[in-house]
Amino acid sequence: MINDSNESLVNVYRIIRDTPEELVGLLAGIQGEYHALEERTERRDYFMKKRRVFNEEHPDDITRAALFIFFMRTCYNGIYSVNRKGRLSVTFGTGS
């Protein structure tokens, strides 16, 4: 049994357990797109676009897990935070 107050984190663990190959494929795609961007402003815009998808478009569980991992690597100091509405509110910065 997996349990945590952070539903997104629990989702990541479930996806790793159940469909790791699909998750790795999505992460590879995100990584490729992100690293193809040379300018910091382009990377920040990409981050913000993905944050909008995460918060507003209700992606499927695998996409949500991949985005969560992406945010933890690219958000400011790897800090996870949500606002009062429960929406991801982290900013772009130097990840861990």
N, C-alpha and C positions, 0 to 999 in steps of 0.2 A: 504494500500500500504506500502510495506517495501522498504526502500531505504538506501543505505550506499555505500561508495566507496570500502568497503571491500566485494567482492563478496562471499567469504567463510562465512563471518558472516551473510550475507543476506540468504545464503543457509541454515545455521543452523536454522534461524528463520522460514523459509519455511518448513523445515523438521519437526520441533517441531509442527508447526501448522497442517501439513497435515498427517504425519505418525509417531506420537510420540512413538507408541508401538515398531515399527521396530527399531527406533533409540535407545530406551532403551535396546532392546535386543542386538544390536551391541555393545553398550557401556558396557554392562555387560560382554560380551565376551572378549572385550579388557581389561577390568579391571581384569577379572579372569586370563588371560594370563600374564598380567603385574605383578600382585601381586604374582603369582606363582614363579616368578624369585626372588631369594634371594640376589644375588650379584648386587651391583650397576653397575658393568660393563655389566652384562647381561641386566639390565634394560636400560642402555644407548644404547646397541646394538639393543634392541627391539624398542626403540624410533627412532633410526636412520633408521631402516628397515621400520617402518611405515612412516617416513618422505619421504623416497624414493618412497614408494607407492603413497603417497599424491602428490608428485611432478612429478613423471615420468609415473605412470601407469594410470592416469586419472580415478580414481574410480568413481562409480556411486554417485549420490548426497547424498544418505543416508550414505554411507561409508565415503564420504568426510566430512559430518557433524560430524559423530562420531569421526573421526580422528582429526578434528579441535578442538573439545571439549577436547579430550585426550591431544593434544599439549598444550592447554591453562592451563591444570592442571599439566603438567610435564615439560614444558620448563623452561628455566632459568628465574626466577622471573615472570613468566606468561606474558612475553613480546612477542608480535607478531611482526615479521618483515619478509619482503621479500627482495630478491635481485633485481638487475636491470632487470633480466629476469622474475620477478614476481613469483619466486619460493620461497617457505617457507624456511627461512634460520635460524630459531631459533635453539638454542642449548639445549641439555639436561641439566637439572638442577633442582633446587627446585622450584616447582610450587607454586601457591598461597595456 
